[in-house]
Amino acid sequence: MRIPFNKPHLTGKESHYMYQAVYDGKLSGNGEFTKRCQRFFEEKYGFKKCLLTTSCTDALEMAAILCDIQPGDEVIVPSYTFVSSALAFVRQGAKIVFADSMECNPNIDAEKIEDLITPRTKVIVPVHYAGVACDMDRIMEIAERHNLLVVEDAAQAIDSYYKGRPLGTIGHLSAFSFHETKNIISGEGGMLGINDARFIRRAEIIWEKGTNRAEFFRGEVNKYGWCDIGSSFLPSEVIAAFLWAQLESLDEIQAKRKQLWNKYYELLKPLAEQGRFRLPDIPDYATNNAHMFYLVCNSLEERTALIKKLKENDILAVFHYLSLHSSDYYKDKHDGRQLPECDRYADCLVRLPMYYDLSESDVERICGII
Ligand SMILES: *Cc1c(COP(=O)(O)O)cnc(C)c1O
């Protein structure tokens, strides 16, 4: 039996809630299901305000606007990340200053951030790779000392914590993804998390095409109009209804994923102890939300051979990011600094199949082949 890399999980209630949204006759955004999803996050994790978006990329674009990025402003972003972490700021005219990863895991190396700060620096974007926290105390302390904003790219980090604090609630703003490859999905989808209350009003306006429509519908103003820039960042109620079904099953989904993750870890530990590859490193300050199970091979050749061997056995394992500082789009704009840890993860990291409907015996079969 073929084992894919990812398979979207359905809880069974998605179509029921989607039908309800249709039946209620409210299909555009910011209706009951949207509010329910936003309230879920605000109450469970303590965000000041959450706004659903059509993707995490959109939430990052909203964050870039809220940070008031002007052409030439500098934003510090890890190079080993998804394009959107940088792209959203580039669209506002930012210059990206790429940072290297840590030696122990692919997250941004907080100890190397301070050397990258100049008078033009405005924002730091920590990305919680595989849902494992960056060193947020260190990053927030640096940001405070230099008067910078912090936007957490928490695309992979739902229901994960740093020293007991939910990821996405620590920086000034944060962005989540509900893309079908994440733990909780709505096909395409995302959310902006707001932790600094001074951003709430403007965020609602940017979200609704630059208008104060949200205030109008709350009865706070008697007409609404054009107040600012913005776009149509909000998803339809049909998407929010789908997402609500997923959120109702969050605990069950997380428990199953963690069980599979632990099985992988236990079965692969002996090989890691022999130095064949490295397993994910989760620092004491971080939790694991089982978004991803990855190995770091000792070389590109070994990784290529491993992916090939798994493929011959109908198992799809995949590598991940190519360093953004050497991408076609950015290599001529990068300042030329070497980022050796990013390049090592680009060459050596491999992700194994990880999804709710994977079974423990699938994990045993995969580990047997490894
Ligand atoms: C998935 C992902 C994104 C993009 O999410 P979309 O919802 O597809 O826009 C951004 N950053 C990281 C780190 C991701 O993993």
Ligand as a Chemical Component Dictionary entry (heavy atoms), coordinates in Angstrom:
data_LIG
# 
_chem_comp.id                   LIG 
_chem_comp.type                 NON-POLYMER 
_chem_comp.pdbx_formal_charge   0 
_chem_comp.three_letter_code    LIG 
# 
loop_
_chem_comp_atom.comp_id 
_chem_comp_atom.atom_id 
_chem_comp_atom.alt_atom_id 
_chem_comp_atom.type_symbol 
_chem_comp_atom.charge 
_chem_comp_atom.model_Cartn_x 
_chem_comp_atom.model_Cartn_y 
_chem_comp_atom.model_Cartn_z 
_chem_comp_atom.pdbx_ordinal 
LIG C1 C1 C 0 2.338  26.966 5.312 1  
LIG C2 C2 C 0 3.239  28.110 5.667 2  
LIG C3 C3 C 0 2.985  29.420 5.242 3  
LIG C4 C4 C 0 1.916  29.768 4.242 4  
LIG O1 O1 O 0 0.645  29.427 4.605 5  
LIG P1 P1 P 0 -0.564 29.660 3.558 6  
LIG O2 O2 O 0 -1.768 29.497 4.430 7  
LIG O3 O3 O 0 -0.433 28.603 2.520 8  
LIG O4 O4 O 0 -0.431 31.033 3.024 9  
LIG C5 C5 C 0 3.797  30.439 5.708 10 
LIG N1 N1 N 0 4.821  30.193 6.535 11 
LIG C6 C6 C 0 5.111  28.945 6.947 12 
LIG C7 C7 C 0 6.250  28.736 7.884 13 
LIG C8 C8 C 0 4.348  27.858 6.517 14 
LIG O5 O5 O 0 4.650  26.621 6.924 15 
# 
loop_
_chem_comp_bond.comp_id 
_chem_comp_bond.atom_id_1 
_chem_comp_bond.atom_id_2 
_chem_comp_bond.value_order 
_chem_comp_bond.pdbx_ordinal 
LIG C1 C2 SING 1  
LIG C2 C3 SING 2  
LIG C2 C8 DOUB 3  
LIG C3 C4 SING 4  
LIG C3 C5 DOUB 5  
LIG C4 O1 SING 6  
LIG O1 P1 SING 7  
LIG P1 O2 DOUB 8  
LIG P1 O3 SING 9  
LIG P1 O4 SING 10 
LIG C5 N1 SING 11 
LIG N1 C6 DOUB 12 
LIG C6 C7 SING 13 
LIG C6 C8 SING 14 
LIG C8 O5 SING 15 
# 
